[in-house]
Amino acid sequence: MESVRRAAHAGSWYTSNANELGEELERWLGACGQSKSSDVRGIVAPSRVFLLGPSHHYYTPKCALSSATSYKTPLGDLPIDLEVYEELKATGKFAMMDIQVDEAEHSMEMHLPYIAKVFQGWPVKIVPILVGSLSTESEAMYGCLLSKYVNDPANFFSISSDFCHWGSRFNYVNYDKKEGAIYKSIEALDKKGMDIIESGDPTAFKDYLLQHRNTICGRHPISVFLHMLQNCSTKIKVAFVQYEQSSQCKTMGDSSVSYASGVAKVEK
């Protein structure tokens, strides 16, 4: 039976007007300064996009699949690849999330307009996977299970995550004064994590998180992806290309959220 997940955050987190959204995406994509490359997995007309996003409101110790058959966006619907979903269900390792849980979560939805825009005109399907509060062992298990999909050049992977959420409202005020201003300390902390992610070592990333407790909301999806890259036969390297903070914290009463963008390229 057909079941469509609404674009629940359209009109609040981003515009619900298709023309406005299309123009905004054109402007933002054009301003990113990144040229298209055949080495970037997914740029060469993939037919399937895997979405891995953290769960902000719903607790599950597993990865969960959607009960919907398609995701609505202001730029058009994106159908879920039900064939891949059946393969994942057959493993017995995935939970199912109901439509209310799905629509309440923003992490994957925020990627959908970009996917709809970039792949406009292509019959692309999506594979949304909500990544729960996984144990270290589960991160490795899901990474191994999903690694076979990395080897298929028809697949593209979109990992949803912010970086440091700093401030008392996030219950995180780690400040290394030797780095200078607070925002510089946050940047140094984030970039230490980004360097480790670029190394491709999921164990080192886990050690970093245990040591610094950095409030990276997508730490579990990132860890799963690192295990996927470690277990696949295709040699892929992650490289970060952009880093920003929502504001520059200068006092202990300030707050900010960090954002980092990276690409995973096939190494020649």
Residue pairs with C-beta under 8 A, 6 or more apart in sequence:
1 69
2 69
2 70
3 67
3 68
3 69
3 70
3 99
4 68
4 69
4 70
4 71
4 72
4 77
5 66
5 68
5 70
5 71
5 72
5 99
5 102
5 103
6 72
6 103
7 16
7 71
7 72
7 73
7 74
7 109
7 112
8 103
8 104
8 106
8 109
9 106
9 109
9 110
10 16
10 73
10 74
13 106
13 109
13 110
14 21
14 24
14 110
14 113
15 21
15 24
15 74
16 74
17 74
18 74
18 75
21 74
21 75
21 113
22 75
22 117
25 113
25 114
25 117
26 117
29 114
29 117
29 118
32 241
32 242
32 261
34 241
34 263
36 43
37 43
37 265
38 44
39 265
39 266
39 268
40 263
40 264
40 265
40 266
41 150
41 153
41 155
41 156
41 157
41 236
41 264
41 265
41 266
42 49
42 155
42 156
42 157
44 153
45 122
46 119
46 124
46 153
46 154
46 155
46 156
47 122
47 123
47 124
47 125
47 154
48 81
48 84
48 124
48 125
48 126
48 127
48 154
48 155
48 156
49 115
49 119
49 124
49 125
49 126
49 127
49 155
49 156
49 157
49 158
50 126
50 127
50 129
50 146
50 149
50 155
50 156
50 157
50 158
51 108
51 111
51 115
51 126
51 127
51 128
51 129
51 158
51 160
52 129
52 131
52 157
52 158
52 159
52 160
52 218
52 221
52 224
52 225
53 105
53 107
53 108
53 111
53 128
53 129
53 130
53 131
53 159
53 160
53 218
53 221
54 107
54 130
54 131
54 160
54 161
54 217
54 218
54 219
54 220
54 221
55 64
55 105
55 107
55 130
55 131
55 132
55 133
56 105
56 106
56 107
56 217
57 101
57 104
57 105
58 64
58 97
58 101
58 104
58 105
58 130
58 132
59 132
59 133
60 95
60 97
60 130
60 132
60 133
61 132
61 133
61 134
61 135
61 138
62 93
62 94
62 95
62 132
62 134
62 138
63 93
63 94
63 95
63 129
63 130
63 131
63 132
63 134
63 142
63 224
64 94
64 95
64 96
64 97
64 101
64 129
64 130
64 132
65 85
65 88
65 89
65 94
65 95
65 96
65 97
65 128
65 129
65 130
66 80
66 96
66 97
66 99
66 102
66 128
66 130
67 96
67 97
67 98
67 99
67 102
68 80
68 99
68 102
69 79
69 80
69 82
70 77
70 78
70 79
70 80
71 77
71 78
71 80
71 109
71 112
71 126
71 128
73 112
73 113
73 116
74 113
75 113
75 116
75 117
75 120
76 116
76 120
78 112
78 115
78 116
78 124
78 125
78 126
79 125
79 126
80 125
80 126
80 127
80 128
81 125
81 126
81 127
84 127
84 149
85 127
88 94
88 127
88 129
91 145
93 141
93 142
93 145
94 129
95 132
97 130
101 130
102 130
105 130
107 130
107 160
107 161
107 217
107 218
108 128
108 130
108 160
110 160
111 158
111 160
112 126
115 124
115 126
115 158
131 142
131 218
131 220
131 221
131 224
132 220
133 220
134 142
134 220
134 223
134 224
136 206
139 202
139 206
139 220
139 223
139 224
139 227
140 202
140 227
142 224
142 227
143 202
143 223
143 224
143 225
143 226
143 227
143 228
143 230
143 231
144 227
144 228
144 231
146 224
146 228
147 227
147 228
147 229
147 230
147 231
147 232
148 232
149 155
149 228
150 157
150 228
150 229
150 232
150 234
150 236
151 232
151 233
151 234
157 225
157 228
157 264
159 218
159 221
159 222
159 225
160 218
160 221
161 216
161 217
161 218
161 219
161 221
161 222
162 216
162 217
162 218
162 257
162 258
162 259
163 190
163 193
163 194
163 214
163 216
163 243
163 257
163 258
163 259
163 260
164 172
164 186
164 189
164 190
164 214
164 215
164 216
164 256
164 257
164 258
165 172
165 215
165 217
165 255
165 257
165 258
166 172
166 173
166 174
166 182
166 186
166 215
166 249
166 255
166 256
166 257
166 258
167 173
167 249
167 253
167 254
167 255
167 256
168 252
168 253
168 255
169 255
170 215
170 255
172 213
172 214
172 215
173 252
174 185
174 189
174 212
174 213
174 214
175 182
175 185
175 252
176 185
176 188
176 189
177 185
179 185
179 187
179 188
181 248
181 249
181 250
182 249
182 250
182 251
182 252
182 254
183 245
183 247
183 248
183 249
183 250
183 256
186 245
186 249
186 256
186 258
187 243
187 245
187 258
189 212
189 214
190 214
190 243
190 258
190 260
191 243
192 208
192 212
193 205
193 208
193 209
193 212
193 214
193 216
194 240
194 243
194 260
194 262
196 204
196 205
196 208
197 205
197 222
197 226
197 238
197 240
197 262
198 237
198 238
198 239
198 240
198 262
200 226
200 229
200 230
200 237
200 238
201 226
202 223
202 226
202 227
202 230
205 219
205 222
205 223
205 226
206 223
208 214
209 216
209 219
216 222
225 264
229 236
229 238
229 264
234 266
235 266
235 267
236 264
236 265
236 266
236 267
237 264
237 265
237 267
238 262
238 263
238 264
239 262
239 263
239 265
240 260
240 261
240 262
241 261
241 262
241 263
242 259
242 260
242 261
243 258
243 259
243 260
243 261
244 258
244 259
244 260
245 256
245 257
245 258
245 259
246 256
246 257
246 258
246 259
247 254
247 255
247 256
248 256
249 255
249 256
